[in-house]
Amino acid sequence: MPAMTVNDAPVMFDMDPETPLLWALRDAANLTGTKYGCGVGDCGACMVLIDGEALRSCLVTIAEAEGRTITTIEGLSRDRSHPVQQALVAEQAIQCGFCTPGIVMAAASLLRRNPDPSEADIREAIPNLCRCGVYPRLIAAVQRAGRVTRRRETISAAPAPGIDPADAARAVPAMGPASGGEADGGTTEPED
């Protein structure tokens, strides 16, 4: 069973060692922020940090990840306080959001190595595909995140992550225990 550290927690995957890390993270660890885009390493939607380096998790097997430290978007910053996350929101460099986790991970890796990247550095380090075309704003956001990293600028906090699971269960009954539904003898008919 391949063992590794995922988001600062020791994990062992009881799966075929040739399973792509992407599927172990999504299916076994329920870390669905890492997205499946193309499966062949072209799009970057599945980018995670492996020992601090941005790598496409669809191309890394869990056997290859054994003994290594994996950071997914969920482990980068639970409260969205990472400078890249803050800058992407501030620069409105997020559209549909599908590619965003991979872009954030690639940008975080870049800024760890180079907190003052040029436009060329950013283009080289973040080859991710974005079907919404946020590229000009992405360049500005990564440069802004670099200024934050270098303590040359601050950004007002982005909104906190969505509602907590208990509130979600109240707001979206299908996500929580049944109340007024079949489980307690009621009906599941919607109210008029």
KEMIVEX-899786 format. One record per residue: residue number from 1; residue in one letter; x, y, z of N, C-alpha, C, O in turn. Coordinates in steps of 0.05 Angstrom, whole numbers, plus 32768, in hexadecimal, padded with zeros to 4 digits. Example, Ala and Ser with C-alpha at 12.3 -4.5 7.8 and 13.67 -1.06 7.14 Angstrom:
   num   residu    n_x    n_y    n_z   ca_x   ca_y   ca_z    c_x    c_y    c_z    o_x    o_y    o_z
     1        a   8108   7F8E   809C   80F6   7FA6   809C   8108   7FBE   809C   811D   7FBE   80A9
     2        s   8101   7FD3   808E   8111   7FEB   808F   8102   8001   809D   810C   8017   80A1
***
This chain:
   num   residu    n_x    n_y    n_z   ca_x   ca_y   ca_z    c_x    c_y    c_z    o_x    o_y    o_z
     1        m   8011   7FE8   8000   8000   8000   8000   8012   8019   8000   8020   801E   8013
     2        p   8011   8029   7FEB   8021   8041   7FEA   8018   8054   8000   8001   805A   8004
     3        a   802C   805F   800E   8028   8071   8024   8035   808C   801D   804B   808D   8011
     4        m   8028   80A2   8025   8032   80BC   8020   8026   80D0   8033   8014   80C8   8043
     5        t   802E   80E8   8032   8021   80FD   8043   8010   810E   8030   801B   8119   801D
     6        v   7FF7   8111   8036   7FE5   8121   8026   7FD9   8136   8038   7FCB   8131   804C
     7        n   7FDE   814F   8031   7FD5   8166   8041   7FDC   8163   805E   7FCB   8167   8070
     8        d   7FF5   815C   8063   8000   8159   807E   7FF6   8141   808E   7FFA   8140   80A7
     9        a   7FE8   812F   8081   7FDE   8117   808F   7FE9   80FE   8082   7FEA   80FC   8069
    10        p   7FF2   80EA   8092   7FFC   80D2   8086   7FE4   80C2   8079   7FCF   80C0   8085
    11        v   7FE9   80B8   8061   7FD4   80AA   8052   7FE0   8091   8046   7FF7   8092   803C
    12        m   7FD1   807B   8046   7FD8   8063   8038   7FC1   805C   8025   7FAA   805B   802E
    13        f   7FC7   8058   800C   7FB2   8051   7FF9   7FB3   8033   7FF3   7FC6   8029   7FE9
    14        d   7F9D   8026   7FFA   7F9A   8009   7FF4   7F8E   8007   7FD8   7F77   7FFF   7FD4
    15        m   7F9F   800D   7FC5   7F98   800E   7FA8   7FAF   8002   7F98   7FC5   8000   7FA2
    16        d   7FA9   7FFC   7F7F   7FBE   7FF4   7F6D   7FD4   800A   7F6C   7FCD   8021   7F68
    17        p   7FED   8003   7F70   8003   8017   7F71   8005   8027   7F57   8010   803D   7F57
    18        e   7FFA   801D   7F41   7FFB   802B   7F27   7FE4   803F   7F24   7FE2   804C   7F0F
    19        t   7FD3   8041   7F38   7FBD   8054   7F37   7FC8   8070   7F36   7FD9   8077   7F46
    20        p   7FBE   8081   7F23   7FC7   809D   7F24   7FC0   80AA   7F3E   7FAA   80A6   7F49
    21        l   7FD2   80BB   7F48   7FCD   80C9   7F61   7FB3   80D9   7F60   7FA5   80DB   7F74
    22        l   7FAD   80E4   7F49   7F93   80F3   7F45   7F7C   80E3   7F50   7F6C   80EE   7F5F
    23        w   7F7A   80CA   7F48   7F62   80BA   7F4F   7F64   80B1   7F6D   7F4F   80AF   7F79
    24        a   7F7B   80AD   7F77   7F7E   80A7   7F94   7F74   80BF   7FA4   7F66   80BC   7FB8
    25        l   7F7D   80D7   7F9C   7F74   80EF   7FAB   7F56   80F3   7FA9   7F49   80F8   7FBD
    26        r   7F4C   80F1   7F91   7F2F   80F7   7F8D   7F1D   80E1   7F98   7F0A   80E6   7FA6
    27        d   7F23   80C8   7F90   7F11   80B2   7F97   7F15   80A6   7FB3   7F02   80A0   7FC0
    28        a   7F2E   80A3   7FBB   7F33   8096   7FD5   7F35   80AB   7FEB   7F2B   80A6   8001
    29        a   7F41   80C2   7FE6   7F45   80D6   7FFB   7F2F   80EB   7FFB   7F2E   80FC   800D
    30        n   7F1E   80EB   7FE7   7F08   80FE   7FE5   7F12   811B   7FE3   7F04   812D   7FED
    31        l   7F29   811F   7FD7   7F34   813A   7FD3   7F2E   8142   7FB7   7F3F   8140   7FA5
    32        t   7F15   814B   7FB3   7F0B   8150   7F98   7F13   816B   7F8C   7F0A   8172   7F76
    33        g   7F22   817B   7F9B   7F2C   8194   7F8F   7F3F   8190   7F78   7F41   81A0   7F66
    34        t   7F4D   8179   7F79   7F5F   8172   7F63   7F4D   8167   7F4D   7F3F   8153   7F50
    35        k   7F4D   8175   7F36   7F3A   816F   7F21   7F46   815C   7F0B   7F5E   815D   7F06
    36        y   7F34   814C   7EFF   7F3B   813D   7EE8   7F34   814D   7ED0   7F1D   8155   7ECC
    37        g   7F47   8153   7EBF   7F42   8163   7EA7   7F46   8152   7E8E   7F33   814D   7E7F
    38        c   7F5F   814A   7E8A   7F65   813C   7E71   7F70   811F   7E76   7F6C   810E   7E65
    39        g   7F7D   811B   7E8C   7F88   8101   7E92   7FA2   80FB   7E85   7FAD   80E5   7E89
    40        v   7FAD   810D   7E75   7FC6   8108   7E67   7FDB   811E   7E6D   7FEF   811F   7E5F
    41        g   7FD6   812F   7E81   7FEA   8143   7E89   7FEA   815C   7E79   7FFD   816C   7E7C
    42        d   7FD6   8161   7E68   7FD7   8179   7E58   7FCA   8192   7E65   7FD4   81A8   7E61
    43        c   7FB5   818E   7E76   7FA5   81A5   7E7F   7FAE   81B0   7E99   7FAB   81C8   7E9D
    44        g   7FB9   81A0   7EAB   7FC2   81AB   7EC5   7FAC   81AD   7EDA   7FB2   81B6   7EF1
    45        a   7F94   81A4   7ED4   7F7E   81A6   7EE8   7F84   8195   7F01   7F79   819A   7F16
    46        c   7F94   8180   7EFE   7F9A   816D   7F14   7FB4   8174   7F22   7FBE   8163   7F31
    47        m   7FBF   818C   7F1F   7FD8   8194   7F2A   7FD7   8193   7F49   7FC4   819E   7F55
    48        v   7FEB   8186   7F55   7FEE   8186   7F72   800C   818B   7F78   801C   818B   7F65
    49        l   8012   8191   7F90   802E   8194   7F98   8038   8179   7FA3   802C   816D   7FB5
    50        i   804E   816F   7F97   805B   8157   7FA1   8077   815F   7FA9   8087   8167   7F99
    51        d   807B   815E   7FC3   8094   8168   7FCF   8099   8185   7FC6   80B0   818D   7FC1
    52        g   8084   8195   7FC5   8086   81B1   7FBE   8086   81B7   7FA1   8084   81CF   7F99
    53        e   8088   81A3   7F90   8089   81A8   7F73   806D   81A3   7F66   8060   818F   7F6C
    54        a   8065   81B5   7F55   804B   81B2   7F48   804D   819C   7F33   805C   819E   7F1F
    55        l   803D   8187   7F37   803D   8170   7F24   8020   8168   7F1E   800E   816C   7F2E
    56        r   801D   815D   7F06   8002   8154   7EFD   7FFD   8139   7F0A   800B   8125   7F04
    57        s   7FE9   8138   7F1B   7FE3   811F   7F2A   7FD8   8109   7F18   7FD7   80F2   7F20
    58        c   7FCF   810F   7F00   7FC6   80FA   7EEE   7FDD   80EA   7EE2   7FDA   80D4   7ED7
    59        l   7FF6   80F5   7EE4   800D   80E8   7ED9   801F   80DB   7EED   8033   80CF   7EE6
    60        v   8018   80DE   7F07   8028   80D2   7F1D   8018   80BB   7F29   8001   80BF   7F31
    61        t   8024   80A4   7F2B   8017   808E   7F38   801A   8090   7F56   802B   809E   7F60
    62        i   8009   8082   7F65   800C   8083   7F82   8026   8074   7F8A   8031   807B   7F9F
    63        a   8030   8062   7F7A   8049   8055   7F80   8060   806A   7F7E   8072   806A   7F8E
    64        e   805E   807C   7F6A   8072   8091   7F66   8070   80A6   7F7C   8084   80B3   7F82
    65        a   8059   80A9   7F88   8054   80BD   7F9D   805B   80B2   7FB8   805B   80C1   7FCC
    66        e   8061   8098   7FBA   8066   808C   7FD4   807D   809B   7FE3   8092   80A0   7FD7
    67        g   8078   80A1   7FFC   808C   80AE   800D   808E   80CC   8009   809F   80D9   8016
    68        r   807F   80D7   7FF7   8081   80F3   7FF1   806B   8103   7FFF   8058   80F8   800A
    69        t   806E   811D   7FFE   805A   812F   800A   8049   813C   7FF4   8054   8149   7FE2
    70        i   802F   8138   7FF6   801C   8141   7FE2   800C   8158   7FEF   8002   8155   8005
    71        t   8009   816E   7FE0   7FF7   8183   7FE9   7FE3   8188   7FD3   7FEA   818D   7FBC
    72        t   7FC9   8186   7FDA   7FB4   818C   7FC7   7FA9   81A8   7FCD   7FB1   81B5   7FE0
    73        i   7F97   81B1   7FBC   7F8B   81CC   7FC1   7F7E   81CD   7FDD   7F7F   81E2   7FE9
    74        e   7F73   81B7   7FE6   7F66   81B7   8000   7F7B   81BB   8017   7F74   81C6   802C
    75        g   7F93   81B3   8012   7FA8   81B5   8027   7FB9   81CE   8024   7FC8   81D5   8037
    76        l   7FB6   81DD   800E   7FC6   81F5   800B   7FBE   820A   801F   7FD0   8217   802C
    77        s   7FA5   820F   8021   7F9B   8223   8034   7F7D   821F   8037   7F6D   8225   8025
    78        r   7F75   8214   804E   7F59   820E   8052   7F47   8227   8053   7F2F   8225   804E
    79        d   7F53   823D   805A   7F43   8256   805D   7F47   8269   8045   7F3F   8280   8047
    80        r   7F53   825F   8030   7F58   826F   8017   7F6A   8287   801C   7F67   829C   800F
    81        s   7F7C   8285   802F   7F8D   829C   8036   7FA8   829B   8027   7FB8   82AE   8029
    82        h   7FAD   8286   8017   7FC6   8286   8008   7FC6   829D   7FF4   7FB1   82A4   7FE9
    83        p   7FDD   82AB   7FF1   7FDE   82C2   7FDF   7FD4   82BD   7FC3   7FC8   82CF   7FB7
    84        v   7FD9   82A5   7FB8   7FCF   82A0   7F9D   7FB0   829F   7F9D   7FA4   82AB   7F8B
    85        q   7FA4   8292   7FB0   7F87   8291   7FB2   7F7C   82AD   7FB5   7F68   82B5   7FA7
    86        q   7F88   82BD   7FC6   7F7E   82D9   7FCB   7F81   82E9   7FB1   7F6E   82F8   7FAA
    87        a   7F97   82E7   7FA4   7F9C   82F7   7F8C   7F8A   82EF   7F75   7F81   8300   7F66
    88        l   7F85   82D5   7F72   7F73   82CC   7F5C   7F57   82D8   7F60   7F4A   82E0   7F4D
    89        v   7F4E   82D9   7F79   7F34   82E5   7F7E   7F35   8303   7F79   7F24   830F   7F6C
    90        a   7F49   8311   7F84   7F4C   832E   7F82   7F4E   8337   7F64   7F43   834C   7F5D
    91        e   7F5C   8327   7F54   7F5F   832E   7F38   7F49   8323   7F26   7F4A   8326   7F0D
    92        q   7F35   8317   7F32   7F1F   830A   7F23   7F2A   82F7   7F0D   7F21   82F8   7EF6
    93        a   7F3D   82E7   7F15   7F4A   82D4   7F03   7F3E   82B8   7F05   7F4B   82A5   7EFF
    94        i   7F25   82B7   7F0F   7F17   829D   7F11   7EFD   82A0   7F01   7EEE   82B3   7F06
    95        q   7EF8   828D   7EF0   7EDF   828D   7EE1   7ECF   8275   7EEA   7EC1   8276   7EFF
    96        c   7ED0   825F   7EDC   7EC0   8248   7EE3   7ECC   823A   7EFB   7EBE   822C   7F0A
    97        g   7EE6   823C   7EFF   7EF3   8231   7F17   7EFE   8215   7F13   7F0C   820B   7F25
    98        f   7EF8   8208   7EFD   7F01   81EC   7EFA   7F1F   81EA   7EFA   7F2A   81D8   7F07
    99        c   7F2C   81FB   7EEC   7F4A   81F9   7EEA   7F58   8207   7F01   7F70   8203   7F05
   100        t   7F49   8216   7F11   7F55   8226   7F26   7F66   8217   7F3A   7F7C   8220   7F40
   101        p   7F5D   8200   7F45   7F6F   81F2   7F58   7F8B   81EC   7F4C   7F9F   81EF   7F5A
   102        g   7F8B   81E2   7F34   7FA5   81DC   7F27   7FB6   81F4   7F23   7FCE   81F4   7F27
   103        i   7FA9   820A   7F1B   7FB8   8223   7F17   7FC3   822D   7F32   7FDA   8236   7F33
   104        v   7FB3   822C   7F47   7FBC   8235   7F61   7FD4   8225   7F6A   7FE7   8231   7F74
   105        m   7FD4   820B   7F66   7FEA   81FA   7F6F   8003   8200   7F5E   8019   8202   7F6A
   106        a   8000   8204   7F44   8018   820B   7F34   8023   8226   7F3C   803B   822A   7F3D
   107        a   8011   823A   7F41   801A   8254   7F49   8027   8254   7F64   803B   8262   7F69
   108        a   801C   8245   7F77   8028   8243   7F92   8044   8237   7F90   8056   8241   7F9E
   109        s   8048   8223   7F80   8062   8217   7F7C   8076   822C   7F70   808D   822E   7F79
   110        l   806D   823A   7F5C   807D   824F   7F50   8086   8264   7F64   809E   826A   7F67
   111        l   8073   826E   7F74   8079   8283   7F87   808B   827A   7F9E   8099   8289   7FAA
   112        r   808A   8260   7FA4   809C   8255   7FB8   80B9   8257   7FAE   80CB   825C   7FBD
   113        r   80BD   8252   7F94   80D7   8253   7F88   80E0   826F   7F80   80F7   8277   7F83
   114        n   80CC   827F   7F77   80D2   829A   7F6C   80BB   82AD   7F74   80A7   82AE   7F65
   115        p   80BE   82BC   7F89   80A8   82CD   7F92   80A5   82E7   7F81   8093   82F7   7F86
   116        d   80B7   82EB   7F6D   80B5   8302   7F5C   80B6   82F9   7F3E   80C9   8300   7F30
   117        p   80A3   82E9   7F35   80A4   82DE   7F1A   809D   82F3   7F05   808C   8304   7F08
   118        s   80AB   82F0   7EEE   80A4   8300   7ED7   808D   82F3   7EC9   8085   82DD   7ED0
   119        e   8082   8301   7EB5   806C   82F5   7EA6   8075   82DC   7E98   8066   82C8   7E97
   120        a   808E   82DB   7E8E   8098   82C3   7E81   809B   82AC   7E95   8095   8295   7E8F
   121        d   80A4   82B3   7EAE   80A6   829E   7EC2   808B   8292   7EC8   8088   8279   7ECB
   122        i   8076   82A2   7EC9   805B   8299   7ECF   8051   8287   7EB9   8046   8272   7EBD
   123        r   8054   8291   7EA0   804B   8281   7E89   8059   8265   7E88   804C   8251   7E81
   124        e   8072   8265   7E8F   8081   824B   7E8F   8078   8239   7EA6   8075   8221   7EA2
   125        a   8074   8244   7EBE   806E   8234   7ED5   8051   822C   7ED7   804B   8219   7EE6
   126        i   8040   823A   7EC9   8023   8234   7ECB   8019   822E   7EAF   800D   8240   7EA2
   127        p   801D   8216   7EA5   8015   820E   7E8A   7FF8   8205   7E89   7FEE   81FC   7E74
   128        n   7FE9   8208   7E9F   7FCE   81FF   7EA2   7FBC   820B   7E8C   7FBF   8222   7E84
   129        l   7FA9   81FB   7E83   7F95   8204   7E70   7F7D   820E   7E7F   7F74   8202   7E93
   130        c   7F72   8225   7E76   7F5A   8231   7E81   7F47   8235   7E6B   7F4B   8246   7E59
   131        r   7F31   8227   7E6B   7F1D   8229   7E56   7F0F   8244   7E56   7F02   824B   7E42
   132        c   7F10   8253   7E6C   7F03   826D   7E6E   7F16   8283   7E65   7F0D   829A   7E60
   133        g   7F30   827E   7E63   7F43   8292   7E58   7F4A   82A8   7E6C   7F4A   82BF   7E64
   134        v   7F50   82A1   7E84   7F57   82B6   7E98   7F74   82BE   7E97   7F7E   82CB   7EAA
   135        y   7F83   82B6   7E83   7FA0   82B9   7E83   7FAA   82D6   7E89   7FBC   82D8   7E9A
   136        p   7FA0   82EB   7E7D   7FAB   8306   7E84   7FA7   830C   7EA2   7FB9   8316   7EAF
   137        r   7F8F   8305   7EAD   7F8A   830A   7EC9   7F9A   82F7   7EDA   7FA2   82FE   7EF1
   138        l   7FA0   82DF   7ED0   7FB0   82CC   7EDF   7FCD   82D7   7EE3   7FD8   82D4   7EF9
   139        i   7FD8   82E2   7ECE   7FF3   82EE   7ED0   7FF3   8303   7EE6   8005   8303   7EF7
   140        a   7FE0   8315   7EE5   7FDE   832B   7EF9   7FDA   8320   7F15   7FE6   832A   7F28
   141        a   7FCA   830B   7F17   7FC4   82FF   7F32   7FDD   82F2   7F3D   7FE3   82F6   7F55
   142        v   7FEC   82E4   7F2D   8005   82D7   7F37   8019   82EC   7F3F   8027   82E9   7F53
   143        q   801C   8301   7F2F   802F   8316   7F36   8026   8324   7F50   8037   832A   7F61
   144        r   800C   8327   7F53   8002   8333   7F6C   8007   8321   7F84   800F   832A   7F99
   145        a   8002   8307   7F80   8008   82F4   7F95   8025   82F5   7F9D   802C   82F1   7FB4
   146        g   8036   82F9   7F89   8053   82FB   7F8E   8059   8314   7FA0   8069   8312   7FB2
   147        r   804B   832A   7F9A   804F   8342   7FAA   8046   833D   7FC7   8053   8346   7FDA
   148        v   8030   832E   7FCA   8026   8328   7FE5   803B   8316   7FF3   8041   831A   800A
   149        t   8045   8302   7FE4   8059   82F0   7FEF   8072   82FF   7FF9   807E   82F9   800D
   150        r   8079   8313   7FE9   8091   8324   7FF0   808A   833A   8004   809C   8349   800C
   151        r   8071   833B   800D   8068   834F   8021   8069   836B   8016   806E   837E   8025
   152        r   8064   836E   7FFC   8063   8388   7FEF   8046   8392   7FED   8041   83AA   7FE6
   153        e   8033   8380   7FF2   8017   8387   7FEE   8007   8374   8000   8010   835E   8007
   154        t   7FEF   837C   8006   7FDC   836B   8014   7FC2   836A   8004   7FBD   837C   7FF4
   155        i   7FB3   8356   8008   7F99   8353   7FFB   7F84   834E   8010   7F88   833E   8023
   156        s   7F6E   835C   800E   7F58   8356   8020   7F50   8339   801C   7F50   832F   8006
   157        a   7F48   832C   8032   7F42   8310   8031   7F2B   830A   801E   7F17   8319   801C
   158        a   7F2E   82F4   8010   7F18   82EA   7FFF   7F03   82DF   8011   7F08   82DA   8029
   159        p   7EEB   82DC   8007   7ED6   82D0   8018   7EDE   82B5   8023   7EED   82A6   8016
   160        a   7ED5   82AF   803A   7EDA   8295   8046   7ECE   8280   8035   7EBB   8285   8026
   161        p   7ED9   8267   8036   7ECD   8252   8027   7EAF   8250   802D   7EA5   825A   8041
   162        g   7EA0   8242   801C   7E83   8240   801E   7E7A   8239   803A   7E8A   8236   804D
   163        i   7E61   8235   803C   7E55   822F   8056   7E5F   8214   8061   7E67   8203   8051
   164        d   7E60   8212   807B   7E6A   81F9   8087   7E55   81E2   8082   7E3E   81E7   807C
   165        p   7E5E   81C9   8084   7E4D   81B3   807E   7E32   81B3   808E   7E1E   81AB   8083
   166        a   7E32   81BB   80A7   7E1A   81BB   80B6   7E06   81CF   80AA   7DEE   81CA   80A8
   167        d   7E10   81E7   80A3   7DFF   81FB   8096   7DF6   81F1   807B   7DDF   81F7   8073
   168        a   7E07   81E4   806D   7E00   81D9   8052   7DE9   81C5   8055   7DD7   81C5   8044
   169        a   7DEA   81B5   8069   7DD4   81A1   806D   7DBA   81AF   8072   7DA5   81A4   806A
   170        r   7DBA   81C6   8080   7DA1   81D4   8084   7D98   81E2   806B   7D80   81E3   8065
   171        a   7DAB   81ED   805C   7DA4   81FC   8044   7D9C   81EA   802D   7D8C   81F1   801C
   172        v   7DA9   81D2   802B   7DA4   81BF   8016   7D9D   81A5   8023   7DAF   8195   8029
   173        p   7D83   81A0   8027   7D7B   8188   8036   7D86   816E   802C   7D8A   815B   803B
   174        a   7D8C   816B   8012   7D96   8152   8007   7DB2   814C   8012   7DBB   8136   800F
   175        m   7DBF   8160   801E   7DDA   815C   8028   7DDB   8153   8045   7DF0   814D   804F
   176        g   7DC4   8153   8052   7DC5   814C   806E   7DB0   8138   8075   7DA3   812D   8064
   177        p   7DAD   8133   808F   7D99   8120   8098   7D7D   812A   808F   7D78   8141   808E
   178        a   7D6D   8116   8089   7D52   811D   8080   7D42   812A   8097   7D43   8121   80AE
   179        s   7D33   813E   8090   7D21   814A   80A4   7D08   8151   8094   7D09   8160   8080
   180        g   7CF2   8146   809D   7CD9   814B   808E   7CD7   8139   8076   7CC5   813C   8066
   181        g   7CEA   8127   8073   7CEB   8115   805B   7CE4   80F9   8063   7CD8   80F4   8078
   182        e   7CEA   80E7   8052   7CE3   80CB   8056   7CEF   80BF   806F   7CE2   80AE   807B
   183        a   7D07   80C7   8077   7D14   80BB   808E   7D04   80BF   80A8   7D04   80AD   80B9
   184        d   7CF5   80D5   80AA   7CE6   80D9   80C3   7CC8   80D7   80BE   7CB7   80E2   80CD
   185        g   7CC0   80C9   80A8   7CA4   80C5   80A3   7C97   80DA   8093   7C7F   80D7   808C
   186        g   7CA5   80F0   808C   7C99   8105   807D   7C99   80FF   805F   7C9F   80E8   8057
   187        t   7C93   8112   804F   7C93   810E   8032   7CAB   811C   8026   7CB7   812D   8033
   188        t   7CB2   8115   800E   7CC8   8122   8000   7CBD   8135   7FEB   7CCD   813E   7FDA
   189        e   7CA4   813B   7FEB   7C98   814E   7FD8   7CA2   816A   7FDE   7CA2   8172   7FF5
   190        p   7CA9   8179   7FCA   7CB1   8195   7FCF   7C99   81A6   7FD7   7C83   81A0   7FCF
   191        e   7C9F   81BA   7FE8   7C89   81CC   7FF0   7C83   81DF   7FDA   7C95   81E6   7FCA
   192        d   7C6A   81E8   7FD8   7C62   81FC   7FC4   7C68   8218   7FCE   7C63   822B   7FC0
***
